[in-house]
Amino acid sequence: MTDQGVRRTVTQVQAQACDAASDSAGEVAPCGPGEPSPGTAEGGVSAPASAASDAPSQPVPGRGAPLLGTAGEPVPDGPGEPSSDEPEAAALASPPTVSPAARRRAERRAERVTAGAAELERRLADLLRGGLISAGQSGPALWEETAARMVDAQAPGLANRVRDLGALASAGVGADAPVRLLEECALLHLLAQAWLRRDRLPGPLAATVRSRVGLTASPEGPAIRDDWLVLAQYDTSDSRLVTRRIWLHGTVSGRTALLLSYGAPGRAPDLTLPAGLAVDAELTPYPGAGQPRTALTERFGAPAPTTVRPPGTTTSEALARYGAALRDDPWRESVPVTLDRVVPVPDGDGWQLADADEDQALPVGAAARSRPGLWRLVALSGGAPVRVFGECGPRGFTPLAAWPQGPGEAVPLC
């Protein structure tokens, strides 16, 4: 008698699955800096599985089948922490028992990621041995092939950074291009080494490394209920995915949080929170050292207008915050900062935000200089100090929203 026509239970199927993709088809590992994990997005928006996979499902010879799921210790499925006064609720809220089959799948995936990281280290060594000038002459095929190997190793975070490195090498524009290429090589080397030595890292930093490599994680408690001021909302897109970033500020907690939502190419994500409004909601943070990303757990009302503004700081303090953030996450591209009493002023071919009360300034990033939001900021200021929220990083400050010095609503700049 054969097994044809025999109906199996879900547990039996999962126990016989050769990889985690058989368990959770369509689950996607994080791809962004930060941020980032286009699996199930906040607000119930699911990223399309086809958009998240850009490599063939067949493994590279000698590497084995790809696996999905977290490496190492399991991640709890639900947010929050149980109350000791409710033992029944505590039992329901406790992390589920991980089956031996699931643990073996996680271990196999960790082995594949480790093999991918070791291979990436060898390729980086070959690149530097040949010289950075030759990197731009190799063409995009070499970088795409390396990125595909990282995808087959189930390390999509490494694959994305390899693609970014290839784009930078192919562009080769500007006098600082070799310097930037060396910086990105160093950051990629640091991430590969951090994964290879993750067992020696503190827990929060190890969680950050897992996220940056591309392993999925679930939001963990405790949940934070607050009146969240929507600071900014903007979309970025590529050939595979549309990513919406929504920055929030807790009026009571004082916390700055990030929501991510995803959509198929050419379609906007469903979650929308216009800047300047406030929403009574509960957010659950994701694991990782200094990570601002959260999940929207529950909303208790519709977004409504508000006169609340986030507290501001100086340009020098903004740089100090970015430096402190790099201690927790060396791969962060920027930090959210609200600048108070700054004036947009021309600076040669660009612009800068100058402190009205100090002899300090931050340059406006190159990408922001080509957007109409910069001219809205200049018009709002009219030479007077304004309050500006944006992202501060090594390439400058990107303004996302602004408020006049006196009464007035938030002005979106993105």
JOHU-V844870 format. One record per backbone hydrogen bond with DSSP energy under -1.0 kcal/mol. NH is the residue of the N-H (numbers start at 1). CO is the residue of the C=O. E is the energy in kcal/mol with one decimal. If there is no record, write none. Layout:
# JOHU-V844870
nh=NH co=CO e=E
nh=NH co=CO e=E
This chain:
# JOHU-V844870
nh=6 co=3 e=-1.8
nh=13 co=9 e=-2.0
nh=14 co=10 e=-2.5
nh=15 co=11 e=-2.1
nh=16 co=12 e=-1.4
nh=22 co=19 e=-1.3
nh=24 co=20 e=-2.3
nh=27 co=24 e=-1.8
nh=34 co=32 e=-1.4
nh=36 co=34 e=-2.0
nh=39 co=37 e=-2.5
nh=41 co=45 e=-3.6
nh=42 co=260 e=-1.7
nh=44 co=41 e=-1.1
nh=47 co=39 e=-2.0
nh=63 co=60 e=-2.3
nh=86 co=83 e=-1.7
nh=90 co=86 e=-2.5
nh=91 co=87 e=-2.1
nh=92 co=88 e=-1.7
nh=93 co=89 e=-2.2
nh=103 co=99 e=-2.2
nh=104 co=100 e=-2.3
nh=105 co=101 e=-2.1
nh=106 co=102 e=-2.2
nh=107 co=103 e=-2.3
nh=108 co=104 e=-2.5
nh=109 co=105 e=-2.3
nh=110 co=106 e=-2.4
nh=111 co=107 e=-1.9
nh=112 co=108 e=-1.9
nh=113 co=109 e=-2.7
nh=114 co=110 e=-2.3
nh=115 co=111 e=-2.2
nh=116 co=112 e=-2.4
nh=117 co=113 e=-2.7
nh=118 co=114 e=-2.3
nh=119 co=115 e=-2.2
nh=120 co=116 e=-2.4
nh=121 co=117 e=-2.0
nh=122 co=118 e=-1.7
nh=123 co=119 e=-2.0
nh=124 co=120 e=-2.5
nh=125 co=121 e=-2.1
nh=126 co=122 e=-2.1
nh=127 co=123 e=-2.2
nh=128 co=124 e=-2.5
nh=129 co=125 e=-2.1
nh=130 co=126 e=-1.8
nh=144 co=140 e=-2.6
nh=145 co=141 e=-2.4
nh=146 co=142 e=-2.0
nh=147 co=143 e=-2.7
nh=148 co=144 e=-2.5
nh=149 co=145 e=-1.8
nh=150 co=146 e=-1.7
nh=151 co=147 e=-2.0
nh=152 co=148 e=-2.5
nh=153 co=149 e=-1.3
nh=154 co=151 e=-2.0
nh=155 co=150 e=-2.6
nh=157 co=213 e=-2.1
nh=158 co=213 e=-1.2
nh=159 co=155 e=-1.8
nh=160 co=156 e=-2.3
nh=161 co=157 e=-1.6
nh=162 co=158 e=-2.0
nh=163 co=159 e=-2.1
nh=164 co=160 e=-2.3
nh=165 co=161 e=-2.1
nh=166 co=162 e=-2.4
nh=167 co=163 e=-2.5
nh=168 co=164 e=-2.1
nh=169 co=165 e=-2.3
nh=170 co=166 e=-2.4
nh=171 co=167 e=-2.0
nh=172 co=168 e=-2.1
nh=177 co=174 e=-1.3
nh=180 co=176 e=-2.6
nh=181 co=177 e=-2.4
nh=182 co=178 e=-2.2
nh=183 co=179 e=-2.3
nh=184 co=180 e=-2.6
nh=185 co=181 e=-2.2
nh=186 co=182 e=-2.3
nh=187 co=183 e=-2.3
nh=188 co=184 e=-2.3
nh=189 co=185 e=-2.5
nh=190 co=186 e=-2.4
nh=191 co=187 e=-2.1
nh=192 co=188 e=-2.3
nh=193 co=189 e=-2.4
nh=194 co=190 e=-2.3
nh=195 co=191 e=-2.1
nh=196 co=192 e=-2.2
nh=197 co=193 e=-1.5
nh=198 co=195 e=-1.5
nh=200 co=197 e=-1.9
nh=201 co=198 e=-1.4
nh=206 co=202 e=-2.7
nh=207 co=203 e=-2.2
nh=208 co=204 e=-1.8
nh=209 co=205 e=-2.3
nh=210 co=206 e=-2.3
nh=211 co=207 e=-2.0
nh=212 co=208 e=-2.6
nh=213 co=209 e=-2.4
nh=214 co=210 e=-1.5
nh=215 co=210 e=-2.8
nh=220 co=285 e=-2.7
nh=224 co=283 e=-3.5
nh=226 co=281 e=-2.2
nh=228 co=279 e=-2.9
nh=229 co=249 e=-3.2
nh=230 co=277 e=-3.3
nh=231 co=247 e=-2.5
nh=232 co=247 e=-1.2
nh=234 co=245 e=-2.1
nh=236 co=243 e=-2.6
nh=238 co=241 e=-2.0
nh=242 co=263 e=-2.4
nh=243 co=236 e=-3.3
nh=244 co=261 e=-3.3
nh=245 co=234 e=-2.9
nh=246 co=259 e=-2.3
nh=247 co=232 e=-2.3
nh=248 co=257 e=-2.9
nh=249 co=229 e=-2.1
nh=250 co=255 e=-3.1
nh=251 co=227 e=-2.2
nh=254 co=250 e=-1.9
nh=257 co=248 e=-2.3
nh=258 co=292 e=-2.4
nh=259 co=246 e=-2.6
nh=261 co=244 e=-1.9
nh=263 co=242 e=-1.8
nh=267 co=264 e=-2.3
nh=276 co=230 e=-2.9
nh=277 co=274 e=-1.3
nh=278 co=304 e=-3.0
nh=279 co=228 e=-2.2
nh=281 co=226 e=-2.1
nh=282 co=298 e=-3.0
nh=283 co=224 e=-2.7
nh=284 co=295 e=-2.3
nh=286 co=293 e=-2.2
nh=289 co=204 e=-1.2
nh=291 co=288 e=-1.0
nh=294 co=258 e=-2.9
nh=295 co=284 e=-2.6
nh=297 co=282 e=-2.1
nh=297 co=295 e=-1.1
nh=298 co=282 e=-1.5
nh=300 co=280 e=-3.1
nh=304 co=278 e=-2.7
nh=313 co=338 e=-1.8
nh=318 co=314 e=-1.8
nh=319 co=315 e=-1.8
nh=320 co=316 e=-1.7
nh=321 co=317 e=-2.3
nh=322 co=318 e=-1.9
nh=323 co=319 e=-2.2
nh=324 co=320 e=-2.2
nh=325 co=321 e=-2.3
nh=326 co=322 e=-1.7
nh=329 co=325 e=-2.3
nh=332 co=329 e=-1.8
nh=335 co=392 e=-1.8
nh=337 co=390 e=-2.6
nh=339 co=388 e=-3.5
nh=340 co=313 e=-2.7
nh=342 co=386 e=-2.3
nh=343 co=354 e=-2.5
nh=345 co=352 e=-2.6
nh=347 co=350 e=-3.0
nh=350 co=347 e=-2.2
nh=352 co=345 e=-2.3
nh=353 co=362 e=-3.1
nh=354 co=343 e=-2.5
nh=355 co=360 e=-2.8
nh=356 co=341 e=-2.7
nh=360 co=358 e=-1.1
nh=362 co=353 e=-2.0
nh=364 co=351 e=-2.7
nh=365 co=397 e=-2.2
nh=369 co=365 e=-1.4
nh=371 co=368 e=-1.5
nh=374 co=371 e=-1.2
nh=376 co=372 e=-1.6
nh=377 co=373 e=-2.0
nh=378 co=374 e=-2.2
nh=379 co=375 e=-2.3
nh=380 co=376 e=-2.4
nh=381 co=377 e=-2.2
nh=382 co=378 e=-2.7
nh=384 co=381 e=-1.9
nh=386 co=342 e=-2.2
nh=387 co=403 e=-2.3
nh=388 co=339 e=-2.5
nh=389 co=401 e=-2.9
nh=390 co=337 e=-2.4
nh=391 co=398 e=-1.9
nh=392 co=335 e=-2.7
nh=393 co=396 e=-2.3
nh=396 co=393 e=-1.4
nh=397 co=363 e=-2.8
nh=398 co=391 e=-2.6
nh=400 co=389 e=-3.2
nh=401 co=389 e=-1.8
nh=402 co=411 e=-1.5
nh=403 co=387 e=-2.6
nh=411 co=402 e=-3.0
nh=413 co=400 e=-2.7
